[in-house]
Amino acid sequence: MIYNILDYNAVGDGTTKCTKAIQAAINDCSITGGRVYIPSGIFLSGSLRLLSNVELYLDKGAVLRSSLDEEDMIDFSKDFVDDNADTGWEGGCFLFACHERNITIQGMGVIDGQGREVFYDDEPLEAEHECPLNVRGFRPRLSFLEDIENLVIKDVTFYDAAFWTLHMAGCRKVRIENIVIDNNRRAPNTDGIDPDCCSDVIISGCKITSGDDSVVIKSTAPMYNKYGESKDIIVNNCILSTSCSAIKIGTETYGDIHDIIISDCIIRDCIRGIGIWSRDGGDIYNIVVHHIVGSVRNYSDSSIRNEGIYSWWGEGDPVFMSSAQREGVDRIPGIIHDINIDNLNMTAENPVLILGEDYSPIQRVTITNSRILLKKVSSKQKLIADERPSKRGRYEIESMSICKREVRDLITDITFIKDKSFSF
């Protein structure tokens, strides 16, 4: 069964709100199962609730555009309890689903978050214009998909998110294939794909440009309490470009995260390549990373706002692991252990950082058959370890190859090549 939204009086002029029309098509489709068809045109809408056995199909030339009016958005997190303010639950979401089965989002169309309406550059003309943009107004997630079994997202383009793009929480049997995420690289919190307490996930063949972490695997407090640990996740054959981490595990780690394979990816001018943060009690283990190529570099801080607040986390780190307590929180982080990385070929502006604590040492890490070219491409003047968010914050370091603290059973075979521009 095909349910064309034009038959429900949706208008593709970019200004008429089509929420009721599109939702009516979704509701009818869920009864029989089938496809909700979005034809060429620009369809403005408030939050849409996706239901079981519905395929949301965007034809070539179709644009499904998120409203930025707060009254149009589902407040999916009003009952969540989380002591970590960095998670950022406020703002509602555009595409929403909860406790559903067999949902597909696909097609050659575009899902537009209108981030351009909430971000602005307040840096003076003479600045480097690399720091996070400033923010005004209401900004919802582009999606929040909770407790979905059999979720497929393929081929579509997610464009200009105002906050996180694809947030999947407690989902199982997930396939994300050949999608494009095209966000503003200076737009804060515009993560690409966030599997949160998910299992049996494959993310493959995607091209992600984002202003925050491209792919970030986590276990937030409310999702861990409901769905348990994050596990059995594969990320491969992706091209990743961001002002933050290309691949990140953490920082929200209330539950264990384990059995993860990341392979065959290209990273383009990210601030970090592979990042692993332990902050909230869950262990991180059985992580395999191999065949990663590309570059990482530093980006400038704001010249008119307080350093440490409006700056990207990271300094051009090819590999970053940190286990430390959050500032102002007594909770002891879990253990990072059994990490196997091989065949990295990267250009970087900072050393490899492996930073544990006596109360949470990092254990059994192997990094082999890898080559890192140390080359200065930014205006940075010092080598810095940036462990935010943590009690340690940012601080100067001296090592130009591997900087380590409280690490046990570390095996490395990394060739470091120092370019003449790398003058630290």
C-alpha positions in Angstrom: 0.0 0.0 0.0 1.2 3.5 -0.9 0.0 6.5 0.9 0.8 9.7 -1.0 0.8 12.7 1.3 -0.6 14.8 -1.5 -3.8 12.8 -1.1 -4.0 14.1 2.5 -3.7 17.7 1.3 0.0 18.3 2.0 1.3 21.3 0.2 4.9 21.4 -0.9 5.5 25.1 -0.9 7.9 25.3 2.0 5.7 27.5 4.1 2.5 25.6 4.7 2.7 23.4 7.7 1.9 19.8 6.7 2.1 18.1 10.1 -1.5 16.9 10.2 -1.5 15.7 6.6 1.7 13.7 6.9 0.8 12.3 10.2 -2.6 11.2 8.9 -0.8 9.3 6.1 1.5 7.7 8.6 -1.4 6.6 10.8 -3.3 5.1 8.0 -0.2 3.3 6.6 0.5 1.7 10.0 -2.8 -0.1 9.9 -2.1 -1.9 6.7 1.7 -1.6 6.5 3.3 0.0 3.5 4.9 3.2 2.2 4.2 6.9 3.0 5.3 8.6 -0.2 6.7 12.1 -0.1 7.0 13.5 -3.7 9.1 16.4 -5.0 8.5 19.6 -3.1 9.3 21.3 0.2 7.1 20.1 3.0 7.3 22.0 6.2 6.2 20.0 9.3 6.3 19.8 13.1 7.1 16.6 14.9 6.1 13.4 13.1 5.6 10.2 15.0 6.7 7.2 13.0 4.8 3.9 13.6 5.3 0.2 13.1 5.4 -1.3 9.6 5.8 2.2 8.0 8.3 3.1 5.3 8.8 6.8 5.0 10.0 7.3 1.4 11.3 10.6 0.1 11.4 10.7 -3.7 14.2 12.6 -5.6 13.5 16.3 -5.1 11.5 15.9 -1.9 12.5 18.0 1.1 10.9 17.2 4.5 11.7 20.3 6.5 11.6 20.6 10.3 9.7 23.4 11.9 11.7 25.4 14.5 8.6 26.4 16.5 8.7 24.9 20.0 5.0 24.4 20.0 5.3 22.1 17.0 7.7 19.7 18.6 7.2 16.5 20.7 9.0 16.9 24.1 10.2 13.3 24.2 12.4 13.7 27.2 10.2 15.5 29.7 10.3 12.5 32.1 14.0 11.7 31.7 16.3 11.9 34.8 20.0 12.5 34.0 22.6 14.3 36.2 24.8 15.0 33.1 23.9 18.3 31.7 26.1 17.8 28.7 23.8 15.3 27.2 21.3 18.0 26.3 17.9 16.4 26.4 16.0 19.6 25.9 14.6 20.8 22.6 12.3 18.0 21.4 12.7 16.3 18.1 11.4 16.3 14.5 11.2 12.6 13.6 10.1 10.6 16.6 9.3 6.9 17.3 9.0 4.9 20.5 8.3 1.2 21.2 7.7 0.4 17.5 8.8 -2.3 15.0 9.8 -2.4 11.3 10.4 1.2 10.4 12.2 2.3 7.3 13.4 5.8 6.2 14.7 5.8 2.7 14.8 7.4 -0.7 16.8 10.1 -2.6 15.2 13.1 -0.9 16.3 15.4 1.9 15.4 15.8 5.6 16.2 19.4 6.5 16.8 20.6 10.1 17.1 24.3 9.3 20.2 24.7 11.5 21.1 27.8 9.5 18.3 29.7 11.3 19.7 29.1 14.8 23.5 29.3 14.3 25.4 32.6 13.7 29.0 33.7 13.6 29.9 36.4 16.1 33.7 36.3 15.5 35.4 39.5 14.4 36.4 39.7 10.7 40.1 39.2 11.6 39.5 36.0 13.5 40.2 32.5 12.0 36.4 31.6 12.0 37.0 28.0 13.2 35.5 28.0 16.7 31.9 26.9 17.4 29.2 29.2 16.1 26.9 31.0 18.6 23.4 29.8 19.1 20.0 31.6 19.3 16.5 30.3 19.6 15.0 26.8 19.9 16.7 23.9 18.3 15.3 20.4 18.2 17.0 17.1 17.4 16.4 16.0 13.8 15.3 12.6 15.2 14.9 10.5 18.3 14.1 6.9 17.7 13.6 4.8 20.9 13.2 1.1 21.4 12.8 0.3 17.7 13.4 -3.3 16.5 14.2 -3.7 12.8 15.1 -0.1 11.8 16.5 0.6 8.3 17.7 4.0 7.2 19.2 4.2 3.7 20.1 6.6 0.9 18.5 9.7 2.3 20.3 13.0 3.0 20.0 14.6 6.4 20.8 18.3 6.0 21.7 21.1 8.3 20.6 19.7 11.7 20.1 22.1 14.5 21.0 19.5 17.1 21.8 15.8 17.0 20.9 14.2 13.7 20.2 10.5 14.2 19.8 9.6 17.8 18.8 5.9 18.3 18.1 4.9 21.9 17.6 1.3 22.9 17.2 0.1 19.3 17.9 -3.4 18.0 18.6 -4.8 14.6 19.5 -1.5 13.0 20.9 -1.0 9.4 22.1 2.5 8.3 23.4 2.4 4.8 24.6 4.9 2.2 23.1 7.9 3.8 24.5 11.5 3.7 24.6 13.7 6.7 25.5 17.3 5.7 25.7 19.6 8.6 27.6 22.8 9.3 31.1 21.9 10.5 31.0 24.9 12.9 27.5 24.2 14.3 27.8 22.8 17.9 26.0 19.6 19.0 25.2 18.6 15.4 26.3 15.0 15.9 26.0 12.6 13.0 24.8 9.2 14.3 24.4 8.4 18.0 23.7 4.8 18.9 22.7 5.0 22.5 22.3 1.7 24.4 21.7 -0.1 21.1 22.7 -3.5 19.9 23.1 -5.3 16.5 23.8 -2.1 14.6 25.6 -1.8 11.2 26.5 1.6 9.9 28.0 1.3 6.5 28.9 3.4 3.4 27.9 6.8 4.9 29.3 10.2 4.2 29.0 12.4 7.3 29.9 16.1 7.7 29.1 17.4 11.2 29.8 20.1 13.7 30.2 17.5 16.5 31.2 13.9 16.6 30.4 12.0 13.4 29.6 8.6 14.9 29.4 8.5 18.7 28.5 5.3 20.6 27.2 6.0 24.1 25.1 4.8 27.0 23.2 7.7 28.6 21.7 7.4 32.1 18.0 7.2 31.2 18.5 4.8 28.2 20.9 2.5 30.2 18.3 2.3 33.0 15.7 1.2 30.4 17.6 -0.8 27.8 21.0 -1.8 29.2 24.4 -1.8 27.6 25.6 -0.8 24.1 27.0 -3.8 22.2 27.5 -5.5 18.8 28.0 -2.5 16.6 29.9 -2.3 13.3 30.9 1.0 11.6 32.6 0.6 8.2 33.3 2.1 4.8 32.4 5.7 5.9 33.9 9.1 5.0 33.8 11.3 8.1 34.5 15.1 8.4 33.9 17.0 11.6 35.3 19.7 14.0 35.2 17.0 16.7 35.8 13.3 16.8 35.4 11.1 13.7 34.6 8.0 15.8 33.9 8.4 19.5 32.9 6.1 22.3 31.5 8.1 25.3 31.5 10.5 27.0 28.2 9.2 28.4 29.1 5.8 29.7 26.6 4.8 32.4 26.5 1.2 31.1 29.1 -1.0 29.5 30.0 -0.5 25.8 31.6 -3.5 24.2 32.1 -5.7 21.0 32.5 -2.8 18.6 34.3 -3.0 15.2 35.3 0.2 13.3 37.0 -0.3 10.0 37.9 1.0 6.5 37.0 4.6 7.1 38.4 7.9 5.8 38.6 10.9 8.1 38.9 14.4 6.8 40.4 17.2 9.0 38.7 16.0 12.2 39.9 17.3 15.5 40.3 13.7 16.7 40.4 10.4 14.9 39.4 7.7 17.4 38.3 8.8 20.8 37.3 6.7 23.9 36.0 8.4 27.0 35.1 6.7 30.3 33.2 9.0 32.7 30.2 7.3 34.3 30.8 3.8 35.6 30.4 1.5 32.6 33.4 -0.5 31.3 34.5 -0.1 27.6 36.1 -3.2 26.1 36.5 -5.5 23.1 36.9 -2.6 20.7 38.6 -3.3 17.4 39.7 -0.5 15.0 41.5 -1.1 11.8 42.4 0.5 8.4 41.7 4.2 9.1 43.3 6.8 6.9 43.1 10.6 6.9 44.0 13.7 8.9 43.3 15.3 12.3 44.1 18.9 13.2 43.5 21.6 15.8 40.9 24.3 15.4 41.0 27.8 16.9 39.1 28.9 20.0 36.8 31.9 20.1 38.6 35.2 20.3 35.7 37.0 22.0 34.2 34.3 24.2 35.8 32.5 27.2 38.3 29.9 26.2 37.3 26.5 27.4 33.6 27.2 26.8 33.4 28.1 23.1 36.1 25.8 21.8 36.1 22.3 20.3 37.3 19.5 22.5 40.6 18.1 21.2 43.9 19.3 19.7 44.4 17.2 16.6 44.7 13.8 18.4 44.9 10.7 16.1 44.0 8.4 19.0 42.6 9.6 22.4 41.6 7.5 25.4 40.7 9.1 28.7 39.3 7.6 31.9 38.7 10.4 34.5 36.0 11.8 36.8 33.7 14.5 35.7 34.2 17.9 37.3 32.0 18.2 40.4 30.9 14.5 40.3 32.0 11.8 42.7 31.1 8.9 40.4 34.1 6.7 39.5 34.4 5.9 35.7 34.6 2.4 34.5 37.6 0.6 33.0 38.8 0.9 29.4 40.4 -2.4 28.5 41.1 -4.8 25.6 41.4 -2.2 22.8 43.0 -3.4 19.5 43.9 -0.8 16.9 45.9 -1.5 13.7 46.7 0.0 10.3 46.2 3.7 11.0 47.7 6.0 8.4 47.1 9.5 9.6 48.4 13.1 9.6 48.1 14.7 13.1 49.0 17.8 15.1 49.1 16.1 18.5 50.5 12.8 20.0 48.6 9.7 20.8 47.0 10.2 24.2 46.2 7.2 26.6 45.3 8.7 29.9 44.0 6.6 32.8 43.8 7.2 36.5 44.9 5.1 39.5 41.3 4.4 40.3 40.5 3.6 36.7 43.6 2.4 34.8 43.5 1.7 31.0 44.5 -1.9 30.4 45.5 -4.1 27.5 45.8 -1.7 24.6 47.5 -2.6 21.3 48.2 -0.2 18.5 50.3 -1.8 15.7 51.3 -1.5 12.1 50.5 2.2 12.1 52.1 5.4 10.7 51.4 9.0 11.9 52.9 12.0 10.2 53.2 14.9 12.8 52.5 18.1 10.8 51.5 21.5 11.9 48.7 23.0 9.8 46.9 25.2 12.4 47.9 28.2 14.5 48.4 26.2 17.7 51.5 27.1 19.7 51.6 24.3 22.4 51.0 20.6 22.7 47.9 20.3 24.9 46.0 17.3 26.4 42.3 18.2 26.4 40.4 15.8 28.8 37.2 17.8 28.9 34.7 17.0 30.4 36.8 16.1 33.5 38.4 17.4 36.6 41.7 17.6 34.7 40.4 19.9 31.9 43.2 21.1 29.5 46.9 21.1 30.3 50.2 21.4 28.5 52.2 18.2 27.6 55.7 17.5 26.3 55.5 14.2 24.6 55.5 14.3 20.8 54.6 10.6 20.2 52.7 8.8 22.9 51.5 10.5 26.1 50.3 8.0 28.7 49.2 7.9 32.3 48.1 4.9 34.4 48.3 2.4 31.4 48.9 -1.3 31.9 49.9 -3.7 29.2 50.4 -1.3 26.3 51.8 -2.7 23.1 52.6 -0.3 20.2 54.2 -0.4 16.8 53.7 3.1 15.5 56.0 4.9 13.1 56.0 8.6 13.9 57.3 10.9 11.2 58.0 14.5 12.2 57.5 17.1 9.4 59.7 20.2 9.5 56.7 22.3 10.3 56.1 20.4 13.5 58.3 22.7 15.7 57.1 21.8 19.2 
